[in-house]
Amino acid sequence: MFILTIIILSFFEFIGDSNFKFFARTNHKQHLYIGLVAYMVMIFLLISSLKRGNIIFTNGMWDGISAIVTTVAAFVLFKERLSNTFQWVGLALIVIGCVLLSVGEIPK
């Protein structure tokens, strides 16, 4: 359940970030409002996650999973790409880091 919460949190972070990007480029206020709501949901989910895990673990998983979710979403939805092999290796290391963090119980 903890990992699912972090995945959902990361999804809302992507929604917020992409809408802030659209707002910055178009100045359409609807994107600003959607981004703000997404970040409010994200904060609620972060607080929920911190009830189950300590800050170090929660932040590490959030950073890693957020990078993966954002990369996949940007790849699929916006057709954005990484530009070299080192970046792909870095992403693979993030995946490995998340797997290693998930070994064992969640520290409280």
Contacts in CASP RR format, 6 or more apart in sequence:
PFRMAT RR
TARGET T0000
AUTHOR 0000-0000-0000
METHOD contacts of the structure
MODEL  1
MFILTIIILSFFEFIGDSNFKFFARTNHKQHLYIGLVAYMVMIFLLISSL
KRGNIIFTNGMWDGISAIVTTVAAFVLFKERLSNTFQWVGLALIVIGCVL
LSVGEIPK
1 52 0 8 1.000
2 49 0 8 1.000
2 52 0 8 1.000
2 53 0 8 1.000
2 61 0 8 1.000
2 106 0 8 1.000
3 61 0 8 1.000
3 65 0 8 1.000
3 102 0 8 1.000
5 45 0 8 1.000
5 48 0 8 1.000
5 49 0 8 1.000
5 52 0 8 1.000
6 49 0 8 1.000
6 58 0 8 1.000
6 61 0 8 1.000
6 62 0 8 1.000
6 65 0 8 1.000
7 65 0 8 1.000
7 69 0 8 1.000
8 45 0 8 1.000
9 42 0 8 1.000
9 45 0 8 1.000
9 46 0 8 1.000
9 49 0 8 1.000
9 62 0 8 1.000
9 66 0 8 1.000
10 62 0 8 1.000
10 65 0 8 1.000
10 66 0 8 1.000
10 68 0 8 1.000
10 69 0 8 1.000
10 70 0 8 1.000
11 69 0 8 1.000
11 73 0 8 1.000
12 38 0 8 1.000
12 39 0 8 1.000
12 41 0 8 1.000
12 42 0 8 1.000
12 45 0 8 1.000
13 38 0 8 1.000
13 39 0 8 1.000
13 42 0 8 1.000
13 66 0 8 1.000
13 69 0 8 1.000
13 70 0 8 1.000
14 66 0 8 1.000
14 69 0 8 1.000
14 70 0 8 1.000
14 73 0 8 1.000
14 74 0 8 1.000
15 34 0 8 1.000
15 35 0 8 1.000
15 38 0 8 1.000
16 34 0 8 1.000
16 35 0 8 1.000
16 36 0 8 1.000
16 38 0 8 1.000
16 39 0 8 1.000
16 42 0 8 1.000
17 70 0 8 1.000
18 73 0 8 1.000
18 74 0 8 1.000
18 77 0 8 1.000
18 78 0 8 1.000
19 31 0 8 1.000
19 32 0 8 1.000
19 34 0 8 1.000
19 35 0 8 1.000
19 38 0 8 1.000
20 31 0 8 1.000
20 32 0 8 1.000
20 35 0 8 1.000
22 28 0 8 1.000
22 31 0 8 1.000
23 29 0 8 1.000
23 31 0 8 1.000
23 32 0 8 1.000
23 35 0 8 1.000
46 58 0 8 1.000
46 62 0 8 1.000
49 58 0 8 1.000
49 62 0 8 1.000
50 58 0 8 1.000
52 106 0 8 1.000
52 108 0 8 1.000
53 106 0 8 1.000
53 107 0 8 1.000
53 108 0 8 1.000
54 107 0 8 1.000
54 108 0 8 1.000
56 107 0 8 1.000
57 101 0 8 1.000
57 106 0 8 1.000
57 107 0 8 1.000
60 101 0 8 1.000
61 98 0 8 1.000
61 101 0 8 1.000
61 102 0 8 1.000
64 94 0 8 1.000
64 97 0 8 1.000
64 98 0 8 1.000
65 98 0 8 1.000
67 91 0 8 1.000
67 94 0 8 1.000
68 91 0 8 1.000
68 94 0 8 1.000
68 95 0 8 1.000
68 98 0 8 1.000
71 82 0 8 1.000
71 91 0 8 1.000
74 80 0 8 1.000
75 81 0 8 1.000
82 88 0 8 1.000
82 91 0 8 1.000
END
